[in-house]
Amino acid sequence: MKISLLLPILFLMLNSCNSKEVEELEDTINFTDNFTFNLNQYWTDASQNNSPMSYQLENNYLKITTRALTPDRVKVKTVKSHFGLGVYKWRVYAPAFELNAQCSIGAFIYKNDLTEIDFEIGSGTSQLRDELNAQADDLVIYCTSQGQPFSSSQFLLKSEQWHQLKLKLSVGDNNNYKIEWFLNNTLLKTLQTAIPITNLFGIYNSLENLGFIGNQLPTSENYTYFDSFSFEGND
């Protein structure tokens, strides 16, 4: 009788362990999405400010739009938030934004408001464009850590072109993340953070009408395309 009672319990314990091992194994698998079908398989809505869910798969791209004269913050995030050490890559189309409009393409990873690593792309304020000597066909790309420490650097990139954005997270000092930002395989910025490598992130794709990146709200609808995203975790 004791044996017959113990066997089902043992089976459940083993089954539970196996499930946990499978789940942990799945969490280490590299992730690529070329946005060819079923957006909801990997992504979920993360929009703010009562924004419409104005994103869709279109011609093998993820298209995101924002409305004119609104504070729209339209974004999707990965269903899972288990991403850490490794390389994150987005291929993004940067359109010709209205000059000094408050509209920003976002490609970033996020745990909380102080644990967020960003690419943001927009026209830029008139003052910043002057400081960077931006030409008519230039946009501004921000490479930002939102905390631990806060650090933001701005560079130029050309509008009406596709660009590859890459974040590399590696082990730095005191087992904290070292972050590298790349544009089209050119290293733009390196930052040693105080973020422990045990912190894991969700991945976000967005288009948001954000005040910091321009002088006024856009007067027309804006859009961007994401062609692909990939994550390659460290061994």
KOLMI-648195 format. One record per residue: z, x, y of N, C-alpha, C in turn; residue in one letter; residue number from 0. Coordinates in steps of 0.02 Angstrom, whole numbers, plus 50000, padded with zeros to 5 digits. Example, Ala and Ser with C-alpha at 12.3 -4.5 7.8 and 13.67 -1.06 7.14 Angstrom:
2
PT / nc3 / nc1 / nc2 / cac3 / cac1 / cac2 / cc3 / cc1 / cc2 / r / k
PT / 50390 / 50660 / 49716 / 50390 / 50615 / 49775 / 50390 / 50660 / 49835 / A / 0
PT / 50354 / 50642 / 49888 / 50357 / 50684 / 49947 / 50394 / 50645 / 50002 / S / 1
// end
This chain:
235
PT / nc3 / nc1 / nc2 / cac3 / cac1 / cac2 / cc3 / cc1 / cc2 / r / k
PT / 50000 / 50042 / 49940 / 50000 / 50000 / 50000 / 50000 / 50043 / 50062 / M / 0
PT / 50041 / 50096 / 50063 / 50043 / 50140 / 50121 / 49977 / 50173 / 50132 / K / 1
PT / 49944 / 50194 / 50077 / 49879 / 50228 / 50083 / 49828 / 50180 / 50112 / I / 2
PT / 49828 / 50118 / 50087 / 49778 / 50070 / 50111 / 49786 / 50054 / 50185 / S / 3
PT / 49848 / 50056 / 50209 / 49860 / 50045 / 50280 / 49840 / 50105 / 50322 / L / 4
PT / 49851 / 50164 / 50295 / 49837 / 50225 / 50332 / 49762 / 50238 / 50339 / L / 5
PT / 49723 / 50220 / 50289 / 49652 / 50236 / 50290 / 49615 / 50205 / 50349 / L / 6
PT / 49626 / 50139 / 50362 / 49591 / 50111 / 50420 / 49613 / 50144 / 50486 / P / 7
PT / 49677 / 50160 / 50491 / 49701 / 50193 / 50552 / 49669 / 50261 / 50560 / I / 8
PT / 49665 / 50299 / 50505 / 49633 / 50365 / 50507 / 49560 / 50359 / 50525 / L / 9
PT / 49526 / 50308 / 50497 / 49456 / 50298 / 50513 / 49446 / 50284 / 50588 / F / 10
PT / 49490 / 50241 / 50616 / 49484 / 50226 / 50687 / 49497 / 50287 / 50730 / L / 11
PT / 49545 / 50329 / 50710 / 49560 / 50389 / 50748 / 49501 / 50437 / 50748 / M / 12
PT / 49471 / 50447 / 50689 / 49413 / 50491 / 50683 / 49354 / 50464 / 50723 / L / 13
PT / 49345 / 50398 / 50718 / 49290 / 50367 / 50754 / 49298 / 50374 / 50829 / N / 14
PT / 49360 / 50367 / 50852 / 49375 / 50375 / 50923 / 49361 / 50446 / 50946 / S / 15
PT / 49381 / 50495 / 50906 / 49369 / 50565 / 50923 / 49294 / 50580 / 50926 / C / 16
PT / 49257 / 50553 / 50876 / 49185 / 50564 / 50876 / 49152 / 50534 / 50937 / N / 17
PT / 49174 / 50473 / 50956 / 49145 / 50441 / 51015 / 49158 / 50482 / 51077 / S / 18
PT / 49219 / 50509 / 51082 / 49237 / 50549 / 51140 / 49194 / 50613 / 51142 / K / 19
PT / 49184 / 50644 / 51083 / 49143 / 50704 / 51081 / 49071 / 50689 / 51101 / E / 20
PT / 49045 / 50633 / 51078 / 48976 / 50614 / 51095 / 48971 / 50602 / 51171 / V / 21
PT / 49021 / 50567 / 51199 / 49021 / 50554 / 51271 / 49022 / 50619 / 51311 / E / 22
PT / 49065 / 50666 / 51289 / 49069 / 50730 / 51324 / 49004 / 50768 / 51317 / E / 23
PT / 48972 / 50764 / 51258 / 48908 / 50798 / 51247 / 48855 / 50768 / 51292 / L / 24
PT / 48854 / 50701 / 51298 / 48805 / 50668 / 51340 / 48813 / 50690 / 51413 / E / 25
PT / 48875 / 50702 / 51433 / 48888 / 50721 / 51503 / 48861 / 50790 / 51520 / D / 26
PT / 48845 / 50831 / 51469 / 48820 / 50898 / 51483 / 48744 / 50900 / 51483 / T / 27
PT / 48711 / 50845 / 51464 / 48638 / 50845 / 51458 / 48607 / 50847 / 51528 / I / 28
PT / 48555 / 50890 / 51536 / 48520 / 50894 / 51599 / 48485 / 50828 / 51614 / N / 29
PT / 48474 / 50815 / 51677 / 48451 / 50750 / 51699 / 48390 / 50757 / 51745 / F / 30
PT / 48336 / 50722 / 51728 / 48276 / 50722 / 51770 / 48252 / 50650 / 51776 / T / 31
PT / 48232 / 50631 / 51836 / 48202 / 50565 / 51847 / 48141 / 50574 / 51892 / D / 32
PT / 48083 / 50553 / 51867 / 48022 / 50557 / 51906 / 48004 / 50489 / 51938 / N / 33
PT / 48050 / 50442 / 51936 / 48043 / 50377 / 51968 / 47980 / 50340 / 51947 / F / 34
PT / 47970 / 50339 / 51881 / 47911 / 50305 / 51854 / 47927 / 50236 / 51827 / T / 35
PT / 47991 / 50223 / 51809 / 48008 / 50156 / 51783 / 48084 / 50146 / 51785 / F / 36
PT / 48104 / 50084 / 51789 / 48173 / 50062 / 51779 / 48224 / 50102 / 51820 / N / 37
PT / 48224 / 50091 / 51885 / 48270 / 50124 / 51930 / 48343 / 50113 / 51909 / L / 38
PT / 48358 / 50054 / 51884 / 48427 / 50037 / 51867 / 48453 / 50073 / 51805 / N / 39
PT / 48410 / 50109 / 51770 / 48434 / 50146 / 51712 / 48482 / 50202 / 51732 / Q / 40
PT / 48468 / 50234 / 51789 / 48509 / 50291 / 51810 / 48543 / 50282 / 51877 / Y / 41
PT / 48520 / 50233 / 51917 / 48542 / 50228 / 51987 / 48571 / 50159 / 52001 / W / 42
PT / 48616 / 50157 / 52050 / 48645 / 50093 / 52071 / 48650 / 50093 / 52147 / T / 43
PT / 48656 / 50033 / 52175 / 48657 / 50027 / 52248 / 48720 / 50058 / 52277 / D / 44
PT / 48713 / 50092 / 52334 / 48770 / 50121 / 52370 / 48763 / 50109 / 52445 / A / 45
PT / 48724 / 50059 / 52465 / 48710 / 50046 / 52535 / 48773 / 50023 / 52572 / S / 46
PT / 48774 / 50035 / 52638 / 48830 / 50017 / 52680 / 48806 / 49977 / 52741 / Q / 47
PT / 48855 / 49952 / 52780 / 48841 / 49915 / 52842 / 48802 / 49850 / 52829 / N / 48
PT / 48816 / 49819 / 52771 / 48780 / 49757 / 52753 / 48704 / 49766 / 52754 / N / 49
PT / 48683 / 49827 / 52737 / 48611 / 49842 / 52737 / 48576 / 49807 / 52680 / S / 50
PT / 48513 / 49789 / 52689 / 48474 / 49762 / 52633 / 48462 / 49816 / 52581 / P / 51
PT / 48453 / 49795 / 52520 / 48437 / 49843 / 52466 / 48361 / 49857 / 52470 / M / 52
PT / 48341 / 49890 / 52524 / 48270 / 49899 / 52538 / 48245 / 49964 / 52507 / S / 53
PT / 48246 / 49965 / 52441 / 48218 / 50021 / 52403 / 48185 / 49993 / 52341 / Y / 54
PT / 48135 / 50030 / 52318 / 48098 / 50007 / 52259 / 48056 / 50065 / 52232 / Q / 55
PT / 48036 / 50057 / 52169 / 47989 / 50104 / 52140 / 47919 / 50082 / 52161 / L / 56
PT / 47880 / 50129 / 52187 / 47813 / 50114 / 52212 / 47767 / 50173 / 52199 / E / 57
PT / 47717 / 50163 / 52156 / 47667 / 50216 / 52141 / 47702 / 50280 / 52117 / N / 58
PT / 47751 / 50272 / 52074 / 47788 / 50329 / 52045 / 47830 / 50366 / 52096 / N / 59
PT / 47851 / 50332 / 52148 / 47898 / 50360 / 52197 / 47955 / 50310 / 52205 / Y / 60
PT / 48013 / 50336 / 52226 / 48066 / 50294 / 52252 / 48055 / 50289 / 52327 / L / 61
PT / 48039 / 50229 / 52351 / 48029 / 50217 / 52423 / 48091 / 50184 / 52451 / K / 62
PT / 48116 / 50211 / 52508 / 48173 / 50182 / 52542 / 48153 / 50169 / 52614 / I / 63
PT / 48173 / 50111 / 52640 / 48156 / 50094 / 52709 / 48219 / 50072 / 52747 / T / 64
PT / 48217 / 50079 / 52814 / 48268 / 50052 / 52858 / 48234 / 50012 / 52913 / T / 65
PT / 48269 / 49963 / 52939 / 48241 / 49919 / 52990 / 48249 / 49949 / 53060 / R / 66
PT / 48207 / 49926 / 53105 / 48213 / 49947 / 53175 / 48276 / 49918 / 53207 / A / 67
PT / 48305 / 49957 / 53254 / 48360 / 49934 / 53296 / 48419 / 49908 / 53258 / L / 68
PT / 48432 / 49938 / 53200 / 48490 / 49919 / 53159 / 48527 / 49982 / 53138 / T / 69
PT / 48591 / 49975 / 53118 / 48627 / 50032 / 53089 / 48620 / 50035 / 53013 / P / 70
PT / 48561 / 50019 / 52987 / 48551 / 50018 / 52914 / 48570 / 50084 / 52882 / D / 71
PT / 48605 / 50079 / 52825 / 48622 / 50137 / 52785 / 48605 / 50120 / 52712 / R / 72
PT / 48543 / 50136 / 52693 / 48516 / 50115 / 52629 / 48517 / 50174 / 52582 / V / 73
PT / 48549 / 50165 / 52523 / 48553 / 50222 / 52477 / 48567 / 50199 / 52406 / K / 74
PT / 48546 / 50242 / 52360 / 48562 / 50233 / 52289 / 48600 / 50295 / 52266 / V / 75
PT / 48642 / 50285 / 52215 / 48680 / 50340 / 52186 / 48673 / 50336 / 52110 / K / 76
PT / 48685 / 50392 / 52078 / 48683 / 50393 / 52005 / 48738 / 50348 / 51977 / T / 77
PT / 48723 / 50317 / 51921 / 48773 / 50275 / 51887 / 48833 / 50318 / 51867 / V / 78
PT / 48819 / 50379 / 51845 / 48873 / 50425 / 51824 / 48889 / 50474 / 51881 / K / 79
PT / 48951 / 50495 / 51883 / 48974 / 50543 / 51934 / 49008 / 50601 / 51899 / S / 80
PT / 48970 / 50635 / 51857 / 49000 / 50689 / 51816 / 48964 / 50756 / 51827 / H / 81
PT / 48932 / 50764 / 51885 / 48891 / 50822 / 51897 / 48931 / 50876 / 51934 / F / 82
PT / 48924 / 50939 / 51911 / 48961 / 50994 / 51941 / 48918 / 51056 / 51948 / G / 83
PT / 48939 / 51110 / 51915 / 48903 / 51173 / 51919 / 48831 / 51165 / 51897 / L / 84
PT / 48785 / 51194 / 51935 / 48715 / 51190 / 51916 / 48669 / 51185 / 51976 / G / 85
PT / 48607 / 51165 / 51963 / 48555 / 51163 / 52014 / 48530 / 51091 / 52021 / V / 86
PT / 48531 / 51067 / 52083 / 48508 / 50999 / 52100 / 48444 / 51006 / 52141 / Y / 87
PT / 48392 / 50969 / 52121 / 48328 / 50974 / 52157 / 48301 / 50904 / 52172 / K / 88
PT / 48280 / 50896 / 52234 / 48245 / 50835 / 52256 / 48177 / 50855 / 52282 / W / 89
PT / 48126 / 50814 / 52269 / 48061 / 50821 / 52302 / 48052 / 50760 / 52347 / R / 90
PT / 48048 / 50772 / 52412 / 48054 / 50720 / 52463 / 47996 / 50724 / 52512 / V / 91
PT / 47972 / 50666 / 52533 / 47920 / 50664 / 52585 / 47955 / 50653 / 52652 / Y / 92
PT / 47940 / 50696 / 52701 / 47967 / 50690 / 52769 / 47913 / 50663 / 52815 / A / 93
PT / 47917 / 50600 / 52835 / 47865 / 50572 / 52879 / 47873 / 50595 / 52951 / P / 94
PT / 47829 / 50573 / 52994 / 47834 / 50589 / 53066 / 47879 / 50537 / 53098 / A / 95
PT / 47942 / 50553 / 53106 / 47989 / 50506 / 53137 / 47977 / 50502 / 53212 / F / 96
PT / 47994 / 50444 / 53241 / 47995 / 50435 / 53313 / 48040 / 50488 / 53344 / E / 97
PT / 48019 / 50517 / 53400 / 48056 / 50571 / 53431 / 48127 / 50550 / 53449 / L / 98
PT / 48175 / 50589 / 53426 / 48246 / 50579 / 53441 / 48275 / 50515 / 53412 / N / 99
PT / 48240 / 50484 / 53363 / 48265 / 50423 / 53333 / 48323 / 50439 / 53285 / A / 100
PT / 48370 / 50392 / 53281 / 48428 / 50399 / 53238 / 48411 / 50375 / 53167 / Q / 101
PT / 48372 / 50415 / 53132 / 48353 / 50399 / 53063 / 48354 / 50463 / 53023 / C / 102
PT / 48386 / 50461 / 52966 / 48398 / 50523 / 52927 / 48384 / 50512 / 52853 / S / 103
PT / 48344 / 50556 / 52824 / 48336 / 50560 / 52751 / 48396 / 50599 / 52724 / I / 104
PT / 48428 / 50570 / 52674 / 48485 / 50604 / 52644 / 48473 / 50620 / 52570 / G / 105
PT / 48487 / 50682 / 52551 / 48487 / 50703 / 52481 / 48553 / 50741 / 52473 / A / 106
PT / 48601 / 50712 / 52437 / 48667 / 50742 / 52439 / 48707 / 50725 / 52377 / F / 107
PT / 48764 / 50760 / 52369 / 48810 / 50747 / 52315 / 48878 / 50731 / 52346 / I / 108
PT / 48915 / 50685 / 52314 / 48974 / 50657 / 52347 / 49028 / 50641 / 52296 / Y / 109
PT / 49089 / 50660 / 52313 / 49148 / 50637 / 52277 / 49191 / 50593 / 52323 / K / 110
PT / 49206 / 50618 / 52382 / 49241 / 50580 / 52433 / 49221 / 50608 / 52502 / N / 111
PT / 49250 / 50581 / 52555 / 49227 / 50599 / 52622 / 49238 / 50673 / 52640 / D / 112
PT / 49283 / 50706 / 52605 / 49294 / 50778 / 52618 / 49264 / 50822 / 52563 / L / 113
PT / 49232 / 50791 / 52515 / 49201 / 50828 / 52460 / 49130 / 50802 / 52452 / T / 114
PT / 49088 / 50826 / 52497 / 49019 / 50802 / 52502 / 48975 / 50859 / 52527 / E / 115
PT / 48919 / 50869 / 52493 / 48872 / 50923 / 52510 / 48804 / 50891 / 52524 / I / 116
PT / 48776 / 50904 / 52583 / 48719 / 50865 / 52608 / 48658 / 50906 / 52626 / D / 117
PT / 48600 / 50875 / 52616 / 48541 / 50885 / 52657 / 48530 / 50822 / 52698 / F / 118
PT / 48518 / 50828 / 52762 / 48499 / 50772 / 52804 / 48439 / 50793 / 52847 / E / 119
PT / 48389 / 50750 / 52850 / 48327 / 50767 / 52885 / 48309 / 50712 / 52934 / I / 120
PT / 48299 / 50730 / 52998 / 48279 / 50682 / 53048 / 48249 / 50717 / 53108 / G / 121
PT / 48235 / 50678 / 53160 / 48204 / 50707 / 53220 / 48251 / 50754 / 53256 / S / 122
PT / 48316 / 50737 / 53259 / 48363 / 50777 / 53296 / 48369 / 50754 / 53368 / G / 123
PT / 48425 / 50767 / 53399 / 48434 / 50750 / 53470 / 48390 / 50794 / 53514 / T / 124
PT / 48379 / 50771 / 53574 / 48338 / 50811 / 53621 / 48370 / 50879 / 53634 / S / 125
PT / 48436 / 50881 / 53640 / 48470 / 50945 / 53652 / 48461 / 50993 / 53594 / Q / 126
PT / 48470 / 50968 / 53533 / 48463 / 51012 / 53474 / 48391 / 51035 / 53466 / L / 127
PT / 48343 / 50991 / 53477 / 48273 / 51011 / 53471 / 48257 / 51066 / 53521 / R / 128
PT / 48285 / 51062 / 53581 / 48274 / 51115 / 53630 / 48305 / 51180 / 53607 / D / 129
PT / 48366 / 51177 / 53579 / 48400 / 51237 / 53555 / 48361 / 51271 / 53498 / E / 130
PT / 48329 / 51231 / 53456 / 48292 / 51258 / 53399 / 48219 / 51272 / 53416 / L / 131
PT / 48199 / 51257 / 53478 / 48129 / 51265 / 53499 / 48082 / 51227 / 53452 / N / 132
PT / 48100 / 51164 / 53439 / 48061 / 51123 / 53393 / 47995 / 51104 / 53424 / A / 133
PT / 47942 / 51106 / 53384 / 47876 / 51084 / 53405 / 47867 / 51010 / 53388 / Q / 134
PT / 47812 / 50982 / 53411 / 47802 / 50910 / 53403 / 47803 / 50888 / 53330 / A / 135
PT / 47779 / 50931 / 53285 / 47775 / 50912 / 53214 / 47835 / 50938 / 53174 / D / 136
PT / 47888 / 50959 / 53208 / 47948 / 50982 / 53174 / 48000 / 50927 / 53168 / D / 137
PT / 48036 / 50928 / 53112 / 48098 / 50890 / 53104 / 48155 / 50939 / 53096 / L / 138
PT / 48216 / 50913 / 53098 / 48276 / 50954 / 53090 / 48307 / 50939 / 53023 / V / 139
PT / 48324 / 50991 / 52985 / 48360 / 50983 / 52922 / 48430 / 51011 / 52930 / I / 140
PT / 48479 / 50970 / 52915 / 48549 / 50989 / 52917 / 48571 / 51009 / 52846 / Y / 141
PT / 48605 / 51065 / 52841 / 48637 / 51087 / 52779 / 48712 / 51086 / 52791 / C / 142
PT / 48747 / 51039 / 52759 / 48815 / 51023 / 52780 / 48863 / 51018 / 52721 / T / 143
PT / 48922 / 51046 / 52730 / 48981 / 51031 / 52688 / 49027 / 50990 / 52732 / S / 144
PT / 49047 / 50931 / 52708 / 49086 / 50886 / 52750 / 49160 / 50905 / 52752 / Q / 145
PT / 49182 / 50951 / 52711 / 49252 / 50973 / 52713 / 49264 / 51031 / 52666 / G / 146
PT / 49321 / 51063 / 52675 / 49344 / 51117 / 52630 / 49297 / 51177 / 52626 / Q / 147
PT / 49272 / 51205 / 52680 / 49280 / 51185 / 52750 / 49222 / 51141 / 52773 / P / 148
PT / 49230 / 51111 / 52833 / 49172 / 51080 / 52864 / 49126 / 51135 / 52890 / F / 149
PT / 49062 / 51128 / 52875 / 49013 / 51178 / 52897 / 48945 / 51144 / 52901 / S / 150
PT / 48911 / 51149 / 52958 / 48846 / 51119 / 52965 / 48799 / 51166 / 53001 / S / 151
PT / 48740 / 51177 / 52972 / 48690 / 51221 / 53001 / 48624 / 51184 / 53004 / S / 152
PT / 48584 / 51197 / 53056 / 48522 / 51160 / 53066 / 48462 / 51208 / 53067 / Q / 153
PT / 48408 / 51184 / 53036 / 48346 / 51222 / 53031 / 48288 / 51175 / 53044 / F / 154
PT / 48227 / 51201 / 53047 / 48168 / 51161 / 53059 / 48126 / 51156 / 52995 / L / 155
PT / 48091 / 51100 / 52988 / 48041 / 51092 / 52936 / 47986 / 51047 / 52963 / L / 156
PT / 47928 / 51050 / 52932 / 47870 / 51013 / 52958 / 47871 / 50941 / 52933 / K / 157
PT / 47851 / 50896 / 52977 / 47844 / 50825 / 52959 / 47778 / 50814 / 52923 / S / 158
PT / 47772 / 50754 / 52894 / 47712 / 50732 / 52858 / 47694 / 50781 / 52801 / E / 159
PT / 47747 / 50806 / 52769 / 47738 / 50851 / 52711 / 47791 / 50835 / 52659 / Q / 160
PT / 47775 / 50856 / 52596 / 47823 / 50854 / 52542 / 47864 / 50918 / 52544 / W / 161
PT / 47929 / 50912 / 52529 / 47973 / 50970 / 52528 / 48019 / 50966 / 52467 / H / 162
PT / 48034 / 51026 / 52439 / 48084 / 51029 / 52386 / 48150 / 51051 / 52417 / Q / 163
PT / 48201 / 51011 / 52405 / 48269 / 51026 / 52427 / 48310 / 51045 / 52365 / L / 164
PT / 48346 / 51101 / 52370 / 48383 / 51124 / 52312 / 48453 / 51145 / 52332 / K / 165
PT / 48502 / 51120 / 52295 / 48571 / 51143 / 52300 / 48589 / 51180 / 52237 / L / 166
PT / 48620 / 51238 / 52245 / 48645 / 51276 / 52188 / 48720 / 51281 / 52195 / K / 167
PT / 48757 / 51256 / 52145 / 48830 / 51261 / 52143 / 48849 / 51310 / 52088 / L / 168
PT / 48884 / 51363 / 52108 / 48905 / 51413 / 52060 / 48979 / 51428 / 52069 / S / 169
PT / 49007 / 51468 / 52024 / 49078 / 51485 / 52027 / 49087 / 51540 / 52079 / V / 170
PT / 49128 / 51525 / 52129 / 49143 / 51574 / 52181 / 49215 / 51598 / 52177 / G / 171
PT / 49242 / 51616 / 52234 / 49310 / 51643 / 52237 / 49361 / 51592 / 52214 / D / 172
PT / 49410 / 51615 / 52176 / 49467 / 51574 / 52155 / 49446 / 51511 / 52117 / N / 173
PT / 49390 / 51517 / 52079 / 49363 / 51460 / 52042 / 49347 / 51400 / 52086 / N / 174
PT / 49325 / 51415 / 52147 / 49300 / 51364 / 52192 / 49224 / 51369 / 52196 / N / 175
PT / 49193 / 51314 / 52216 / 49120 / 51313 / 52220 / 49093 / 51360 / 52274 / Y / 176
PT / 49041 / 51397 / 52256 / 48997 / 51429 / 52305 / 48934 / 51387 / 52308 / K / 177
PT / 48913 / 51369 / 52370 / 48856 / 51325 / 52379 / 48798 / 51363 / 52412 / I / 178
PT / 48738 / 51352 / 52386 / 48677 / 51379 / 52417 / 48628 / 51323 / 52429 / E / 179
PT / 48601 / 51321 / 52489 / 48550 / 51271 / 52508 / 48482 / 51305 / 52512 / W / 180
PT / 48432 / 51277 / 52480 / 48364 / 51304 / 52480 / 48315 / 51251 / 52505 / F / 181
PT / 48265 / 51273 / 52544 / 48209 / 51231 / 52564 / 48146 / 51263 / 52538 / L / 182
PT / 48111 / 51228 / 52493 / 48049 / 51255 / 52465 / 48060 / 51326 / 52437 / N / 183
PT / 48116 / 51334 / 52402 / 48136 / 51396 / 52368 / 48155 / 51453 / 52417 / N / 184
PT / 48161 / 51438 / 52481 / 48187 / 51487 / 52529 / 48260 / 51472 / 52542 / T / 185
PT / 48303 / 51522 / 52532 / 48374 / 51513 / 52543 / 48388 / 51505 / 52618 / L / 186
PT / 48419 / 51448 / 52635 / 48436 / 51435 / 52705 / 48508 / 51454 / 52721 / L / 187
PT / 48553 / 51442 / 52673 / 48624 / 51447 / 52690 / 48665 / 51458 / 52626 / K / 188
PT / 48719 / 51497 / 52633 / 48768 / 51507 / 52579 / 48837 / 51495 / 52607 / T / 189
PT / 48879 / 51460 / 52568 / 48947 / 51444 / 52591 / 48995 / 51449 / 52533 / L / 190
PT / 49048 / 51488 / 52543 / 49104 / 51488 / 52496 / 49151 / 51432 / 52517 / Q / 191
PT / 49163 / 51385 / 52471 / 49206 / 51328 / 52488 / 49275 / 51337 / 52457 / T / 192
PT / 49319 / 51290 / 52474 / 49385 / 51285 / 52442 / 49387 / 51225 / 52395 / A / 193
PT / 49329 / 51203 / 52373 / 49325 / 51146 / 52327 / 49329 / 51171 / 52255 / I / 194
PT / 49381 / 51154 / 52218 / 49387 / 51178 / 52148 / 49328 / 51154 / 52106 / P / 195
PT / 49307 / 51196 / 52059 / 49249 / 51179 / 52018 / 49264 / 51122 / 51969 / I / 196
PT / 49326 / 51100 / 51966 / 49342 / 51041 / 51926 / 49321 / 50976 / 51960 / T / 197
PT / 49304 / 50979 / 52025 / 49280 / 50920 / 52060 / 49208 / 50905 / 52039 / N / 198
PT / 49195 / 50843 / 52021 / 49129 / 50821 / 52000 / 49101 / 50770 / 52049 / L / 199
PT / 49034 / 50763 / 52049 / 49000 / 50726 / 52102 / 48953 / 50673 / 52074 / F / 200
PT / 48940 / 50622 / 52115 / 48883 / 50579 / 52106 / 48826 / 50605 / 52149 / G / 201
PT / 48766 / 50583 / 52134 / 48705 / 50607 / 52168 / 48676 / 50548 / 52208 / I / 202
PT / 48655 / 50561 / 52269 / 48632 / 50508 / 52314 / 48563 / 50524 / 52343 / Y / 203
PT / 48524 / 50471 / 52351 / 48460 / 50473 / 52388 / 48465 / 50419 / 52441 / N / 204
PT / 48448 / 50435 / 52503 / 48460 / 50385 / 52556 / 48411 / 50391 / 52614 / S / 205
PT / 48409 / 50337 / 52652 / 48380 / 50336 / 52719 / 48428 / 50295 / 52762 / L / 206
PT / 48454 / 50326 / 52815 / 48507 / 50294 / 52854 / 48494 / 50305 / 52928 / E / 207
PT / 48508 / 50252 / 52967 / 48502 / 50257 / 53040 / 48569 / 50281 / 53068 / N / 208
PT / 48577 / 50347 / 53069 / 48641 / 50379 / 53085 / 48639 / 50408 / 53156 / L / 209
PT / 48693 / 50397 / 53192 / 48696 / 50415 / 53262 / 48690 / 50489 / 53277 / G / 210
PT / 48717 / 50532 / 53232 / 48719 / 50604 / 53248 / 48651 / 50636 / 53251 / F / 211
PT / 48600 / 50605 / 53220 / 48537 / 50640 / 53211 / 48484 / 50621 / 53262 / I / 212
PT / 48504 / 50583 / 53313 / 48457 / 50564 / 53365 / 48492 / 50536 / 53426 / G / 213
PT / 48453 / 50519 / 53475 / 48480 / 50492 / 53538 / 48481 / 50416 / 53542 / N / 214
PT / 48438 / 50383 / 53503 / 48434 / 50310 / 53506 / 48412 / 50282 / 53439 / Q / 215
PT / 48428 / 50219 / 53427 / 48406 / 50186 / 53366 / 48329 / 50185 / 53363 / L / 216
PT / 48301 / 50188 / 53304 / 48228 / 50185 / 53298 / 48202 / 50117 / 53319 / P / 217
PT / 48144 / 50117 / 53351 / 48114 / 50054 / 53375 / 48065 / 50025 / 53324 / T / 218
PT / 48057 / 50057 / 53267 / 48013 / 50031 / 53215 / 48044 / 50045 / 53147 / S / 219
PT / 48018 / 50012 / 53096 / 48041 / 50024 / 53028 / 48024 / 50096 / 53008 / E / 220
PT / 48069 / 50127 / 52970 / 48057 / 50194 / 52944 / 48059 / 50194 / 52868 / N / 221
PT / 48030 / 50246 / 52839 / 48027 / 50251 / 52766 / 48030 / 50324 / 52745 / Y / 222
PT / 48045 / 50334 / 52682 / 48036 / 50399 / 52650 / 48020 / 50388 / 52577 / T / 223
PT / 47994 / 50439 / 52544 / 47980 / 50437 / 52472 / 48018 / 50494 / 52438 / Y / 224
PT / 48049 / 50478 / 52381 / 48075 / 50528 / 52336 / 48029 / 50530 / 52275 / F / 225
PT / 48000 / 50588 / 52262 / 47954 / 50595 / 52206 / 47991 / 50611 / 52142 / D / 226
PT / 48045 / 50648 / 52146 / 48082 / 50667 / 52085 / 48150 / 50693 / 52103 / S / 227
PT / 48193 / 50691 / 52053 / 48259 / 50724 / 52057 / 48273 / 50756 / 51990 / F / 228
PT / 48305 / 50815 / 51992 / 48326 / 50846 / 51929 / 48392 / 50882 / 51939 / S / 229
PT / 48431 / 50883 / 51885 / 48493 / 50922 / 51883 / 48491 / 50965 / 51820 / F / 230
PT / 48503 / 51030 / 51830 / 48508 / 51077 / 51774 / 48577 / 51108 / 51775 / E / 231
PT / 48619 / 51087 / 51728 / 48687 / 51111 / 51726 / 48693 / 51183 / 51700 / G / 232
PT / 48745 / 51216 / 51722 / 48758 / 51284 / 51698 / 48782 / 51282 / 51626 / N / 233
PT / 48764 / 51334 / 51589 / 48787 / 51339 / 51519 / 48862 / 51354 / 51518 / D / 234
// end
